[in-house]
Amino acid sequence: MSEQHGGPGAGRVEAHRIDSFVDAAFAFAVSVMAIAGAEVPHSLHDLLLALDRTPGFACSFATLMIFWHRQVRWRERFRLHDAGTTVLSLMLVFFALIFVYPLNMLFQALFSSFYDAYANAPLPNEPMIGNAHDLKALYVCFALAYMCMAGCLGLLYGHSLRRSPPLLLIDQIKSRRTYYVQWGSVAVAILSLLATWIMPERGSWTWMPGAVYLCQIVVNRTFVRWSRKRLAESP
């Protein structure tokens, strides 16, 4: 009855349901990544072919879990569940379900190219990028999805930092660190889009838009150092 008439526990129940939905959506995205383009192995040969996808799946899984974990840390630090946070959480789920496809395809194609360079043969049943135009399209899809997910988290943290009750100093600094990292991620994705735009149709520079994401390491380390400095200076 409290849920229907807006009793004291109605808000908590609704927030719990949204959090459970977000967790379930990310779990579904991971399962889609694991089985995308694959069938249940019926022989040892099929099993070995499926295991060839493990490196690409591991990288895709780790990337997606970074976004999920930051959303989990947000809900642990903030007890704000208003219309803005609900919309942003649902938008994050929406983009995660889009992100899973270019994410998986890009990493699987990457490891297939490594295997091709080593064994002079591409991995069976792996995505093949026929030309530079197709690769550019994949980079653009990946960058847009990455940028939208990072932007959603950045807006979520920014909205909560403005609207929520004051946090403990350590939680406030860590939340601002995540906030800055998310907008740094947006900047990295934009830089990758620019690299894709100037990438020549021919030559050996097709790796450039993907390599731009290594800048994420610099972004993360920069704001980790910033947060440690702020914590050391705090009373």
LUMMARFI-423382 format. One record per atom (N, C-alpha, C): residue in three letters; chain; x, y, z. Coordinates in steps of 0.001 Angstrom, whole numbers. Layout:
BEGIN
- ALA  A  X  Y  Z
...
***
This chain:
BEGIN
- MET  A  809  -1200  0
- MET  A  0  0  0
- MET  A  848  1257  0
- SER  A  1986  1190  683
- SER  A  2832  2369  730
- SER  A  3363  2737  -626
- GLU  A  3563  1748  -1496
- GLU  A  4064  2055  -2826
- GLU  A  3004  2786  -3630
- GLN  A  1728  2408  -3457
- GLN  A  682  2999  -4252
- GLN  A  336  4393  -3780
- HIS  A  407  4641  -2471
- HIS  A  -33  5919  -1931
- HIS  A  1136  6814  -1522
- GLY  A  2336  6441  -1922
- GLY  A  3476  7310  -1650
- GLY  A  3871  7334  -206
- GLY  A  3821  6193  476
- GLY  A  4208  6112  1871
- GLY  A  5688  6354  2051
- PRO  A  6185  6326  3301
- PRO  A  7585  6639  3575
- PRO  A  8562  5748  2837
- GLY  A  8181  4467  2640
- GLY  A  9117  3565  1991
- GLY  A  8990  3501  488
- ALA  A  8046  4264  -90
- ALA  A  7812  4160  -1534
- ALA  A  9020  4600  -2338
- GLY  A  9656  5699  -1901
- GLY  A  10822  6190  -2636
- GLY  A  11967  5208  -2612
- ARG  A  12177  4567  -1448
- ARG  A  13261  3598  -1337
- ARG  A  12989  2376  -2208
- VAL  A  11729  1943  -2248
- VAL  A  11375  790  -3073
- VAL  A  11596  1098  -4547
- GLU  A  11171  2290  -4969
- GLU  A  11352  2672  -6370
- GLU  A  12832  2769  -6719
- ALA  A  13639  3364  -5819
- ALA  A  15079  3472  -6068
- ALA  A  15708  2090  -6163
- HIS  A  15278  1174  -5280
- HIS  A  15815  -189  -5317
- HIS  A  15472  -869  -6639
- ARG  A  14257  -643  -7123
- ARG  A  13854  -1242  -8383
- ARG  A  14673  -704  -9552
- ILE  A  14934  588  -9551
- ILE  A  15740  1177  -10621
- ILE  A  17162  630  -10572
- ASP  A  17738  545  -9357
- ASP  A  19091  5  -9228
- ASP  A  19147  -1443  -9700
- SER  A  18129  -2219  -9361
- SER  A  18092  -3620  -9798
- SER  A  17965  -3712  -11308
- PHE  A  17187  -2810  -11888
- PHE  A  17033  -2795  -13339
- PHE  A  18352  -2458  -14023
- VAL  A  19075  -1485  -13480
- VAL  A  20376  -1120  -14054
- VAL  A  21336  -2304  -13987
- ASP  A  21392  -2979  -12844
- ASP  A  22267  -4140  -12695
- ASP  A  21882  -5246  -13680
- ALA  A  20586  -5491  -13812
- ALA  A  20126  -6537  -14724
- ALA  A  20446  -6189  -16170
- ALA  A  20328  -4910  -16521
- ALA  A  20614  -4496  -17892
- ALA  A  22093  -4678  -18226
- PHE  A  22977  -4335  -17292
- PHE  A  24402  -4538  -17534
- PHE  A  24724  -6028  -17603
- ALA  A  24080  -6838  -16764
- ALA  A  24289  -8286  -16823
- ALA  A  23834  -8832  -18176
- PHE  A  22715  -8320  -18678
- PHE  A  22223  -8748  -19989
- PHE  A  23211  -8344  -21081
- ALA  A  23765  -7119  -20979
- ALA  A  24734  -6662  -21973
- ALA  A  25965  -7564  -21995
- VAL  A  26413  -7985  -20813
- VAL  A  27565  -8885  -20746
- VAL  A  27236  -10229  -21382
- SER  A  26037  -10738  -21126
- SER  A  25657  -12028  -21713
- SER  A  25549  -11930  -23225
- VAL  A  25067  -10798  -23730
- VAL  A  25007  -10598  -25183
- VAL  A  26407  -10605  -25767
- MET  A  27351  -9965  -25044
- MET  A  28726  -9934  -25509
- MET  A  29328  -11328  -25562
- ALA  A  28997  -12137  -24579
- ALA  A  29599  -13466  -24485
- ALA  A  29100  -14392  -25576
- ILE  A  27840  -14221  -25993
- ILE  A  27263  -15172  -26943
- ILE  A  27055  -14571  -28317
- ALA  A  27423  -13310  -28513
- ALA  A  27163  -12667  -29795
- ALA  A  27864  -13413  -30919
- GLY  A  27103  -13834  -31881
- GLY  A  27660  -14518  -33033
- GLY  A  28150  -15908  -32757
- ALA  A  27858  -16454  -31597
- ALA  A  28375  -17781  -31241
- ALA  A  27222  -18731  -30959
- GLU  A  27488  -20008  -31132
- GLU  A  26516  -21044  -30815
- GLU  A  27095  -21937  -29724
- VAL  A  26241  -22723  -29110
- VAL  A  26707  -23657  -28088
- VAL  A  27646  -24674  -28748
- PRO  A  28873  -24815  -28238
- PRO  A  29809  -25760  -28859
- PRO  A  29282  -27195  -28799
- HIS  A  29405  -27903  -29903
- HIS  A  28966  -29294  -29968
- HIS  A  30139  -30255  -30166
- SER  A  31337  -29716  -30205
- SER  A  32515  -30560  -30360
- SER  A  33710  -29827  -29767
- LEU  A  34809  -30543  -29615
- LEU  A  36022  -29918  -29094
- LEU  A  36505  -28822  -30024
- HIS  A  36389  -29050  -31325
- HIS  A  36790  -28034  -32295
- HIS  A  35978  -26755  -32115
- ASP  A  34660  -26902  -31943
- ASP  A  33808  -25731  -31728
- ASP  A  34155  -25034  -30413
- LEU  A  34477  -25826  -29398
- LEU  A  34857  -25242  -28114
- LEU  A  36125  -24418  -28225
- LEU  A  37122  -24927  -28939
- LEU  A  38373  -24191  -29110
- LEU  A  38158  -22904  -29904
- LEU  A  37275  -22964  -30896
- LEU  A  36962  -21748  -31649
- LEU  A  36285  -20711  -30748
- ALA  A  35402  -21178  -29852
- ALA  A  34741  -20253  -28926
- ALA  A  35739  -19652  -27948
- LEU  A  36693  -20466  -27494
- LEU  A  37699  -19965  -26546
- LEU  A  38621  -18945  -27187
- ASP  A  38734  -18966  -28511
- ASP  A  39544  -17957  -29196
- ASP  A  39001  -16550  -28975
- ARG  A  37732  -16458  -28631
- ARG  A  37118  -15148  -28417
- ARG  A  37385  -14610  -27010
- THR  A  38048  -15391  -26170
- THR  A  38228  -15000  -24778
- THR  A  38962  -13666  -24599
- PRO  A  40092  -13405  -25298
- PRO  A  40764  -12113  -25083
- PRO  A  39883  -10913  -25413
- GLY  A  39184  -10969  -26544
- GLY  A  38301  -9869  -26902
- GLY  A  37167  -9705  -25911
- PHE  A  36594  -10827  -25463
- PHE  A  35523  -10758  -24473
- PHE  A  36026  -10188  -23158
- ALA  A  37249  -10563  -22755
- ALA  A  37810  -10068  -21494
- ALA  A  37951  -8549  -21523
- CYS  A  38460  -8003  -22628
- CYS  A  38611  -6550  -22736
- CYS  A  37257  -5853  -22783
- SER  A  36308  -6421  -23528
- SER  A  34972  -5843  -23601
- SER  A  34293  -5878  -22234
- PHE  A  34429  -7006  -21540
- PHE  A  33846  -7169  -20211
- PHE  A  34416  -6136  -19243
- ALA  A  35741  -5979  -19247
- ALA  A  36385  -5036  -18325
- ALA  A  35924  -3608  -18592
- THR  A  35831  -3233  -19874
- THR  A  35411  -1875  -20215
- THR  A  33990  -1603  -19745
- LEU  A  33093  -2541  -20002
- LEU  A  31705  -2351  -19608
- LEU  A  31559  -2328  -18089
- MET  A  32339  -3147  -17399
- MET  A  32250  -3198  -15941
- MET  A  32784  -1930  -15284
- ILE  A  33682  -1235  -15946
- ILE  A  34155  44  -15398
- ILE  A  32997  1023  -15295
- PHE  A  32178  1104  -16340
- PHE  A  31025  2006  -16308
- PHE  A  30010  1548  -15254
- TRP  A  29766  247  -15182
- TRP  A  28814  -255  -14193
- TRP  A  29299  26  -12773
- HIS  A  30583  -200  -12516
- HIS  A  31115  -12  -11171
- HIS  A  31025  1451  -10747
- ARG  A  31217  2368  -11681
- ARG  A  31101  3785  -11328
- ARG  A  29661  4154  -11000
- GLN  A  28709  3520  -11665
- GLN  A  27312  3759  -11314
- GLN  A  26999  3174  -9936
- VAL  A  27589  2013  -9629
- VAL  A  27392  1403  -8313
- VAL  A  27981  2297  -7219
- ARG  A  29165  2846  -7444
- ARG  A  29772  3734  -6451
- ARG  A  28940  5002  -6280
- TRP  A  28324  5462  -7357
- TRP  A  27448  6631  -7238
- TRP  A  26295  6353  -6292
- ARG  A  25644  5206  -6446
- ARG  A  24485  4908  -5599
- ARG  A  24901  4643  -4151
- GLU  A  26166  4216  -3929
- GLU  A  26646  4020  -2563
- GLU  A  26911  5346  -1859
- ARG  A  27359  6344  -2625
- ARG  A  27728  7620  -2019
- ARG  A  26552  8580  -1905
- PHE  A  25651  8510  -2860
- PHE  A  24545  9455  -2881
- PHE  A  23236  8723  -2586
- ARG  A  22367  9396  -1836
- ARG  A  21032  8862  -1566
- ARG  A  19993  9728  -2279
- LEU  A  20370  10206  -3445
- LEU  A  19496  11084  -4211
- LEU  A  18827  10272  -5309
- HIS  A  17521  10210  -5273
- HIS  A  16765  9477  -6288
- HIS  A  15591  10350  -6725
- ASP  A  15887  11314  -7588
- ASP  A  14851  12179  -8119
- ASP  A  14663  11893  -9601
- ALA  A  13872  12717  -10253
- ALA  A  13587  12494  -11668
- ALA  A  14858  12580  -12512
- GLY  A  15745  13511  -12150
- GLY  A  16980  13677  -12933
- GLY  A  17871  12449  -12873
- THR  A  18089  11912  -11670
- THR  A  18956  10737  -11544
- THR  A  18313  9505  -12185
- THR  A  16987  9419  -12127
- THR  A  16299  8288  -12760
- THR  A  16477  8324  -14269
- VAL  A  16278  9497  -14861
- VAL  A  16427  9633  -16313
- VAL  A  17859  9334  -16738
- LEU  A  18831  9863  -16002
- LEU  A  20234  9658  -16366
- LEU  A  20640  8194  -16207
- SER  A  20144  7524  -15180
- SER  A  20449  6097  -14996
- SER  A  19866  5270  -16139
- LEU  A  18648  5597  -16545
- LEU  A  18026  4865  -17645
- LEU  A  18716  5171  -18975
- MET  A  19180  6401  -19136
- MET  A  19938  6737  -20337
- MET  A  21250  5965  -20382
- LEU  A  21880  5786  -19213
- LEU  A  23112  5002  -19151
- LEU  A  22853  3572  -19605
- VAL  A  21750  2986  -19157
- VAL  A  21390  1642  -19591
- VAL  A  21154  1611  -21095
- PHE  A  20445  2590  -21608
- PHE  A  20155  2665  -23039
- PHE  A  21438  2660  -23864
- PHE  A  22380  3506  -23483
- PHE  A  23629  3580  -24242
- PHE  A  24507  2357  -24008
- ALA  A  24396  1738  -22827
- ALA  A  25171  517  -22588
- ALA  A  24730  -597  -23530
- LEU  A  23436  -700  -23762
- LEU  A  22930  -1743  -24653
- LEU  A  23302  -1465  -26107
- ILE  A  23526  -194  -26441
- ILE  A  24049  142  -27774
- ILE  A  25551  -77  -27823
- PHE  A  26235  307  -26755
- PHE  A  27693  261  -26687
- PHE  A  28230  -1156  -26816
- VAL  A  27451  -2142  -26351
- VAL  A  27949  -3508  -26296
- VAL  A  28318  -4035  -27684
- TYR  A  27607  -3623  -28714
- TYR  A  27866  -4173  -30049
- TYR  A  29153  -3628  -30677
- PRO  A  29335  -2285  -30769
- PRO  A  30628  -1817  -31300
- PRO  A  31804  -2172  -30404
- LEU  A  31565  -2241  -29092
- LEU  A  32637  -2618  -28165
- LEU  A  33134  -4019  -28465
- ASN  A  32204  -4962  -28548
- ASN  A  32579  -6351  -28801
- ASN  A  33210  -6514  -30177
- MET  A  32627  -5878  -31190
- MET  A  33141  -6026  -32544
- MET  A  34549  -5443  -32676
- LEU  A  34790  -4292  -32032
- LEU  A  36096  -3650  -32147
- LEU  A  37182  -4491  -31498
- PHE  A  36936  -4998  -30295
- PHE  A  37955  -5802  -29622
- PHE  A  38158  -7152  -30309
- GLN  A  37066  -7763  -30785
- GLN  A  37231  -9037  -31482
- GLN  A  38017  -8841  -32778
- ALA  A  37741  -7763  -33500
- ALA  A  38496  -7479  -34729
- ALA  A  39955  -7180  -34415
- LEU  A  40202  -6493  -33291
- LEU  A  41572  -6179  -32894
- LEU  A  42374  -7448  -32646
- PHE  A  41829  -8360  -31849
- PHE  A  42567  -9588  -31544
- PHE  A  42627  -10521  -32749
- SER  A  41643  -10435  -33629
- SER  A  41714  -11216  -34861
- SER  A  42859  -10727  -35740
- SER  A  43072  -9405  -35761
- SER  A  44184  -8862  -36555
- SER  A  45528  -9263  -35955
- PHE  A  45601  -9317  -34600
- PHE  A  46835  -9789  -33968
- PHE  A  47110  -11249  -34348
- TYR  A  46075  -12059  -34317
- TYR  A  46216  -13473  -34668
- TYR  A  46605  -13616  -36137
- ASP  A  46018  -12771  -36968
- ASP  A  46336  -12815  -38398
- ASP  A  47801  -12477  -38632
- ALA  A  48316  -11469  -37896
- ALA  A  49720  -11095  -38053
- ALA  A  50656  -12196  -37564
- TYR  A  50208  -12959  -36556
- TYR  A  51056  -14011  -35996
- TYR  A  50963  -15307  -36796
- ALA  A  49752  -15692  -37182
- ALA  A  49543  -16992  -37826
- ALA  A  49251  -16895  -39318
- ASN  A  49232  -15665  -39838
- ASN  A  48929  -15440  -41254
- ASN  A  47550  -15987  -41642
- ALA  A  46623  -15935  -40703
- ALA  A  45250  -16366  -40967
- ALA  A  44349  -15746  -39913
- PRO  A  43221  -15176  -40312
- PRO  A  42319  -14581  -39322
- PRO  A  41628  -15658  -38506
- LEU  A  41166  -15273  -37332
- LEU  A  40400  -16202  -36511
- LEU  A  39080  -16541  -37209
- PRO  A  38687  -17797  -37183
- PRO  A  37409  -18165  -37815
- PRO  A  36232  -17484  -37130
- ASN  A  35247  -17121  -37926
- ASN  A  33983  -16563  -37440
- ASN  A  34150  -15246  -36685
- GLU  A  35247  -14564  -36901
- GLU  A  35454  -13270  -36270
- GLU  A  35078  -12155  -37240
- PRO  A  34693  -10975  -36721
- PRO  A  34322  -9870  -37611
- PRO  A  35512  -9429  -38463
- MET  A  35248  -9264  -39714
- MET  A  36279  -8831  -40648
- MET  A  35951  -7419  -41121
- ILE  A  36925  -6549  -41025
- ILE  A  36769  -5174  -41490
- ILE  A  37325  -5113  -42903
- GLY  A  36430  -4941  -43879
- GLY  A  36829  -5068  -45273
- GLY  A  37708  -3950  -45787
- ASN  A  37472  -2720  -45341
- ASN  A  38232  -1589  -45862
- ASN  A  38282  -482  -44810
- ALA  A  39015  580  -45134
- ALA  A  39187  1684  -44188
- ALA  A  37871  2401  -43916
- HIS  A  36998  2443  -44897
- HIS  A  35706  3099  -44693
- HIS  A  34889  2378  -43620
- ASP  A  34870  1041  -43672
- ASP  A  34157  266  -42654
- ASP  A  34784  454  -41276
- LEU  A  36108  500  -41245
- LEU  A  36797  691  -39967
- LEU  A  36470  2063  -39379
- LYS  A  36422  3075  -40234
- LYS  A  36059  4408  -39759
- LYS  A  34655  4411  -39165
- ALA  A  33734  3739  -39831
- ALA  A  32358  3680  -39326
- ALA  A  32313  3003  -37962
- LEU  A  33107  1946  -37776
- LEU  A  33144  1253  -36495
- LEU  A  33735  2150  -35414
- TYR  A  34816  2875  -35737
- TYR  A  35408  3802  -34777
- TYR  A  34403  4884  -34369
- VAL  A  33642  5388  -35334
- VAL  A  32666  6434  -35039
- VAL  A  31575  5901  -34115
- CYS  A  31052  4707  -34411
- CYS  A  30025  4104  -33547
- CYS  A  30549  3898  -32137
- PHE  A  31769  3393  -32028
- PHE  A  32371  3151  -30718
- PHE  A  32545  4454  -29956
- ALA  A  33089  5475  -30618
- ALA  A  33365  6747  -29947
- ALA  A  32078  7423  -29491
- LEU  A  31036  7388  -30315
- LEU  A  29775  8017  -29933
- LEU  A  29146  7318  -28738
- ALA  A  29152  5982  -28752
- ALA  A  28590  5245  -27621
- ALA  A  29411  5475  -26354
- TYR  A  30743  5449  -26476
- TYR  A  31635  5687  -25338
- TYR  A  31410  7082  -24765
- MET  A  31291  8060  -25656
- MET  A  31093  9441  -25230
- MET  A  29748  9613  -24522
- CYS  A  28705  8979  -25042
- CYS  A  27381  9102  -24426
- CYS  A  27341  8445  -23052
- MET  A  27971  7277  -22905
- MET  A  27985  6619  -21599
- MET  A  28776  7433  -20575
- ALA  A  29949  7900  -20976
- ALA  A  30756  8712  -20060
- ALA  A  30035  10014  -19721
- GLY  A  29372  10612  -20718
- GLY  A  28631  11844  -20472
- GLY  A  27476  11639  -19515
- CYS  A  26764  10511  -19638
- CYS  A  25662  10209  -18719
- CYS  A  26167  10110  -17283
- LEU  A  27278  9423  -17104
- LEU  A  27837  9302  -15752
- LEU  A  28322  10660  -15240
- GLY  A  28922  11453  -16127
- GLY  A  29359  12781  -15723
- GLY  A  28191  13651  -15284
- LEU  A  27100  13615  -16037
- LEU  A  25905  14373  -15658
- LEU  A  25295  13834  -14367
- LEU  A  25331  12516  -14197
- LEU  A  24774  11909  -12993
- LEU  A  25535  12369  -11754
- TYR  A  26859  12336  -11820
- TYR  A  27661  12777  -10684
- TYR  A  27525  14278  -10467
- GLY  A  27528  15049  -11553
- GLY  A  27404  16493  -11400
- GLY  A  26069  16895  -10791
- HIS  A  24994  16278  -11252
- HIS  A  23664  16560  -10706
- HIS  A  23609  16208  -9219
- SER  A  24177  15071  -8859
- SER  A  24127  14628  -7464
- SER  A  24992  15501  -6564
- LEU  A  26130  15935  -7054
- LEU  A  26987  16807  -6252
- LEU  A  26308  18146  -5965
- ARG  A  25468  18595  -6887
- ARG  A  24758  19864  -6686
- ARG  A  23535  19708  -5793
- ARG  A  22832  18589  -5909
- ARG  A  21520  18461  -5287
- ARG  A  21498  17654  -3990
- SER  A  22495  16830  -3764
- SER  A  22451  15948  -2599
- SER  A  22909  16676  -1335
- PRO  A  22566  16151  -153
- PRO  A  23097  16704  1101
- PRO  A  24625  16603  1110
- PRO  A  25284  17413  1928
- PRO  A  26754  17388  1971
- PRO  A  27296  16001  2294
- LEU  A  28357  15641  1587
- LEU  A  29004  14349  1799
- LEU  A  30177  14499  2749
- LEU  A  30657  13372  3247
- LEU  A  31941  13375  3932
- LEU  A  33006  13848  2959
- LEU  A  34054  14485  3483
- LEU  A  35060  15077  2611
- LEU  A  35681  14045  1681
- ILE  A  35992  12852  2195
- ILE  A  36628  11838  1362
- ILE  A  35699  11389  235
- ASP  A  34394  11270  540
- ASP  A  33440  10888  -495
- ASP  A  33248  12001  -1515
- GLN  A  33278  13241  -1055
- GLN  A  33125  14363  -1970
- GLN  A  34301  14436  -2936
- ILE  A  35515  14257  -2421
- ILE  A  36699  14326  -3283
- ILE  A  36696  13176  -4280
- LYS  A  36369  11980  -3822
- LYS  A  36342  10835  -4729
- LYS  A  35245  10970  -5779
- SER  A  34128  11545  -5384
- SER  A  33045  11748  -6342
- SER  A  33439  12785  -7384
- ARG  A  34089  13840  -6953
- ARG  A  34545  14845  -7922
- ARG  A  35622  14271  -8834
- ARG  A  36460  13389  -8310
- ARG  A  37450  12726  -9160
- ARG  A  36749  11930  -10261
- THR  A  35742  11154  -9897
- THR  A  35007  10395  -10905
- THR  A  34311  11325  -11890
- TYR  A  33770  12422  -11383
- TYR  A  33111  13415  -12247
- TYR  A  34080  13960  -13293
- TYR  A  35283  14332  -12852
- TYR  A  36272  14868  -13791
- TYR  A  36761  13788  -14762
- VAL  A  36924  12557  -14277
- VAL  A  37368  11467  -15144
- VAL  A  36362  11224  -16262
- GLN  A  35063  11320  -15931
- GLN  A  34043  11075  -16949
- GLN  A  34105  12116  -18056
- TRP  A  34277  13350  -17701
- TRP  A  34368  14375  -18745
- TRP  A  35702  14302  -19474
- GLY  A  36734  13808  -18787
- GLY  A  37973  13519  -19498
- GLY  A  37782  12409  -20511
- SER  A  36945  11417  -20171
- SER  A  36632  10329  -21099
- SER  A  35880  10849  -22313
- VAL  A  34970  11796  -22087
- VAL  A  34260  12413  -23213
- VAL  A  35255  13103  -24143
- ALA  A  36226  13805  -23551
- ALA  A  37237  14484  -24362
- ALA  A  38076  13486  -25164
- VAL  A  38392  12340  -24561
- VAL  A  39152  11311  -25269
- VAL  A  38353  10778  -26451
- ALA  A  37059  10557  -26254
- ALA  A  36218  10059  -27339
- ALA  A  36129  11075  -28474
- ILE  A  36023  12356  -28122
- ILE  A  35995  13402  -29161
- ILE  A  37311  13423  -29914
- LEU  A  38424  13266  -29192
- LEU  A  39728  13222  -29840
- LEU  A  39826  12031  -30792
- SER  A  39240  10898  -30404
- SER  A  39228  9728  -31278
- SER  A  38395  9996  -32531
- LEU  A  37289  10702  -32374
- LEU  A  36481  11071  -33539
- LEU  A  37265  11946  -34506
- LEU  A  38028  12901  -33956
- LEU  A  38862  13751  -34805
- LEU  A  39936  12926  -35515
- ALA  A  40532  11965  -34778
- ALA  A  41540  11103  -35391
- ALA  A  40928  10246  -36489
- THR  A  39691  9810  -36280
- THR  A  39004  9035  -37312
- THR  A  38756  9877  -38552
- TRP  A  38407  11125  -38342
- TRP  A  38114  12034  -39459
- TRP  A  39350  12279  -40327
- ILE  A  40532  12402  -39693
- ILE  A  41748  12681  -40461
- ILE  A  42488  11414  -40865
- MET  A  41977  10249  -40432
- MET  A  42657  8990  -40762
- MET  A  42639  8763  -42272
- PRO  A  43791  8543  -42885
- PRO  A  43814  8318  -44333
- PRO  A  43169  6994  -44709
- GLU  A  42635  6951  -45916
- GLU  A  41994  5726  -46403
- GLU  A  43014  4617  -46633
- ARG  A  44235  5007  -46892
- ARG  A  45282  4021  -47116
- ARG  A  46457  4320  -46197
- GLY  A  47266  3315  -45983
- GLY  A  48450  3499  -45154
- GLY  A  48340  2707  -43868
- SER  A  49281  2961  -42980
- SER  A  49393  2174  -41747
- SER  A  48909  2942  -40523
- TRP  A  48044  3952  -40733
- TRP  A  47583  4771  -39621
- TRP  A  46180  4390  -39150
- THR  A  45706  3220  -39548
- THR  A  44357  2819  -39160
- THR  A  44232  2536  -37664
- TRP  A  45343  2368  -36985
- TRP  A  45325  2116  -35538
- TRP  A  45138  3390  -34735
- MET  A  45317  4561  -35364
- MET  A  45398  5823  -34633
- MET  A  44146  6137  -33804
- PRO  A  42917  6042  -34352
- PRO  A  41746  6369  -33515
- PRO  A  41593  5447  -32313
- GLY  A  41993  4193  -32460
- GLY  A  41915  3281  -31317
- GLY  A  42981  3573  -30280
- ALA  A  44180  3923  -30745
- ALA  A  45272  4208  -29814
- ALA  A  45007  5444  -28981
- VAL  A  44140  6335  -29455
- VAL  A  43814  7546  -28705
- VAL  A  43250  7205  -27320
- TYR  A  42571  6070  -27215
- TYR  A  41958  5707  -25933
- TYR  A  42994  5381  -24859
- LEU  A  44244  5225  -25260
- LEU  A  45302  5081  -24254
- LEU  A  45449  6357  -23436
- CYS  A  44978  7479  -23993
- CYS  A  44991  8733  -23228
- CYS  A  44137  8626  -21973
- GLN  A  43219  7647  -21941
- GLN  A  42392  7459  -20764
- GLN  A  43244  7133  -19545
- ILE  A  44365  6470  -19763
- ILE  A  45275  6161  -18659
- ILE  A  45805  7448  -18049
- VAL  A  46171  8396  -18900
- VAL  A  46672  9689  -18426
- VAL  A  45587  10434  -17664
- VAL  A  44372  10410  -18211
- VAL  A  43245  11075  -17536
- VAL  A  43032  10494  -16141
- ASN  A  42993  9176  -16059
- ASN  A  42756  8532  -14767
- ASN  A  43860  8857  -13769
- ARG  A  45103  8742  -14202
- ARG  A  46218  8996  -13287
- ARG  A  46267  10453  -12850
- THR  A  45936  11364  -13733
- THR  A  45954  12782  -13397
- THR  A  44991  13089  -12259
- PHE  A  43780  12571  -12347
- PHE  A  42786  12893  -11321
- PHE  A  42937  12031  -10083
- VAL  A  43581  10881  -10193
- VAL  A  43935  10124  -8989
- VAL  A  44951  10909  -8175
- ARG  A  45954  11470  -8856
- ARG  A  46943  12300  -8155
- ARG  A  46277  13532  -7560
- TRP  A  45344  14122  -8303
- TRP  A  44626  15292  -7788
- TRP  A  43870  14949  -6518
- SER  A  43156  13826  -6515
- SER  A  42377  13453  -5338
- SER  A  43288  13131  -4143
- ARG  A  44409  12480  -4403
- ARG  A  45337  12180  -3306
- ARG  A  45908  13453  -2710
- LYS  A  46189  14422  -3565
- LYS  A  46715  15700  -3079
- LYS  A  45668  16420  -2236
- ARG  A  44421  16405  -2699
- ARG  A  43364  17057  -1934
- ARG  A  43136  16382  -587
- LEU  A  43202  15060  -577
- LEU  A  43025  14323  674
- LEU  A  44175  14590  1632
- ALA  A  45409  14698  1085
- ALA  A  46569  14970  1937
- ALA  A  46500  16368  2523
- GLU  A  45905  17324  1805
- GLU  A  45808  18698  2279
- GLU  A  44646  18922  3227
- SER  A  43714  17975  3252
- SER  A  42515  18162  4093
- SER  A  42878  17974  5560
- PRO  A  42165  18639  6449
- PRO  A  42483  18523  7892
- PRO  A  42138  17150  8432
***
